[in-house]
Amino acid sequence: RRQLGNKAKSKISFKHYCIDANTHFTNDFTSEAFRALIVPHATQVYPKNFDENTPVIVASTFSPSEAGSIMGRSKLSGGSMYGSWTATKVDYIYIAEKKELRVWFTMGGEH
């Protein structure tokens, strides 16, 4: 959880009224970790039934609280004197053959 949160936080960069569009990263991951850490907090998981032989699994969260349950709420927000932003939607794509997790997220907020 901490490793994912730290990687996400490192991708959030503010410039006055906007955020750089670099809100994605990859991480080494196991199917067991995906099932234990991400699946219980995800709003959607495709396919619904999967095992270690499923080539690709996609999980999504659609709120800051769901994403925060996976990566840590403080890791997914930030701001400047111009505004504050929080991750609003996150897609977690697990590629079994590579044991790789690809995380893509969008930021929303007030300015």
N, C-alpha and C positions, 0 to 999 in steps of 0.2 A: 504494500500500500504506500509506504513512504517513498520508495523508489519511483513509482508511477507519479505520485504527487510532485516530487521534486523535478521530474522531467517536464511535467505539464507547466509548472511554475516558471521554469527556465525559458519556455516558449512564449510567455506573455510579456510583450514589450509595448509600452505606451509612448506615443508621440502626440503630445497636446490632446487633440480631440479624437484620436483614433488608436487602433491597435494594429500592429503588424499582422499580416495574414500568414503567419507561420505557426499556426495552432495545430500542429500534428507532430507525432514522434513514433518511434518504434522501440520495442523492448524485447529482450529474450523472455520467454514465458513458457509455462507448461500447461497442458490441458487441465491438470489437477488444480493449478492456481487459478485458471480461468473459471473453472466450475465453482471453486470455493470463494473467490474474491469478487468476481464480476457478476456472475449469473444471479445470485440472491438479490442484488440491488438493481438489476436491469429491468426496464419497463418491457422491452421486447427482446427476444432471443430467437434467431433463425439459424438452422432449423430448431424446432422446439425440442426434438429428441436427437441427441448426438452422443458420440463416444469418441475414443481416441483415434478412430479411423476416419472420422468426418473431416474432409479436407479443409473446409473453411466454415467458421462460425462467426456470426455477427450479433453483437448485443448493443442495445442503445439505451441511453438515459435521456430524459426530456426535461429535467429540472435541476437547478443547482443543488438541491438537497440530495437527490439520487446520485449525481456525479460526486458530490462531496462524501457520500458514504463509501465510495470506492477509492477515491484518491485523496481525500481530506479536504474539507471545505475551504480552509484558509489557503490551500495551494491553488485554488481555481478562481481566485478573485484578486483584484488589485485596482489601482487607480492613481490619479494625480490630482493636482488642484483643478483640473479641467473636468473631471468626472470619475466615475467608478464603474467597473465592469465585472461580470461573473460568467463562468461557463454555463451556458443554458442548454446545450445539446451535445452529447458525446456519443460517438460511434466507436466501438471496440471490435476490431477485426482480428480474429485469431487464425493464423495459418499453421495448421498442424505439422505439415512436412518440414517447415523451417523452425518450428517452435518459436514463432514470432507473433507478437501482439502489435498491431498498428492502431494508434489512437488518434482520432480526428475530433476536434471540438470547435464549437462556435461560441462567441462571446456576445453578451448583451448587457446593456446597462443604461445609465443616465449620464448625461453631460449637459 
